Amino acid sequence: MKEKTKDGETLYKPEKFDFASWEESQKAMERNWARLRKIDSEAKSKGGILGRYISEPYADSAAHYQIIAVTGGKAMVVVCTGLGDDWVIPYWGRCAAIDRRYAEESIRRRDGISELFRKRDQDDRHK
């Protein structure tokens, strides 16, 4: 079965900005991150991996890709821009079909780390 994102609903589209104004570009990147996280959260609540994003370590940061289609054992990913460094992984390029299990594991790790830090932050507030 093939699942595909619906344009405008679950597909991340960055707000365009110009680096001429550092303050404005920072605000735009923050809004882009908020948009991507909102889409990711909504996709997570539906189950599955469609619409979620993965972060692949690269250079001094990471490249971020959204899962836009799932077919059998493959997940189609497209690079997310407007978030900061906007790295593109050379072996994936701007768009790639990757192993679905790899995408699922990447998301599981990211969710696990997020939950760990959320709990830590909660515990710190109660000290």
N, C-alpha and C positions, 0 to 999 in steps of 0.2 A: 504494500500500500504506500502510495506517495502522499506526503503531506507537504504543503507549501504555504509560506506566509502570505497573508493578504496585504497588498500594498496599502499603506495608510493606517492599518490596524496594528500589525506586529512587526512591520519592517522599519528598522531604524533609519532615519534620514537626518543628517546633521544640519544644524543651523550654520549658515555660511558666515564667516567673519574675516576681518582684515587684521593682520598682526601690527598694523601701523599704530593702533592704540592698544597697548599692553593690557590696560585695565579692562577695556571692552572685550578683548579676545579672551581674557581669563573668565569673565562672566559668561561669555558664550560657551566656552568649554565646560563650565560648571552646569549650564543648562543642558548641554548635549549629554553629559554624564547622567544628569537627572532623567532625561528622556530615555536613555538606554537602560538605566536601572529600572525605570517604571515598566517598560516593555518586558524586561527580563522577569520582574516580579509577577506581572500579569501572566506571562507564559508559564512560570513556575507553578502558579496556582491552578493552571489547567492540566498540569502533569506533562510528562514527556519533555522533549528538548527543543522542540520547534519554537523559534523566537528568542531562545536563550542566547547568551554570549559566552564565549570562552576567551581566555587570555593566554597567549603563548609567549613565554619568556623570550626576549630578544634584546641584544645590546645591553643598555643600562636600564631597560624598562620592560615593556611587553607590547605585543601587537594584539589588538582586540578584534575578534571576528564574531559576527552574528550568524546563527544557524537559520538559514532561510528555506531549507527543504530537507526532508528526510525520506529516503527510499531504501527499504531493506536494511542492509548493513552499512549504508553510506549516509553521511550528513553533508549537505552543501553549505559552505561557509563563505561569507563575504566580509572583507575588511571594513571596520568601522573607523571613520575619520572624524576630525573635529573634536578629538578628546585630549589632545596634547601632542605627543611625539608623532603619532600616526604612523607607526612602524608597519611595514609589510614584510612578512616572512618570505625569504627568497624561495623556499621549497613549496610554499603554498601560493604565492602571488596574491593578487587582489581577490581571487575567488578560487575555491578548490572543493573537491569532493574528498572528504576525509573519512576515516573509519568511525563508524557510529559509536562503537565502544570507547574509543579514545575521547570523543566529544562528551559522552556521558560521564566518563571518569573525570575529565577536566572540570565539568560542572559540579560533580559530587565533591571534588576537592575544594573548589571555590566556595560552595555552600557550607562545607564543613568548617573551613577557616573563618568565614563570616560569622557562623554561629558561635565558634569558640571566642572570637573577639567581642561579640555581642554579650555573651555571658560574662566575660572578664570585665567589660565596661559596667555591666549591671552590678557585679560584685564590688567593684571599686567605688561605685556611688553609695553602696550600703555600708561602707566602712566608717 
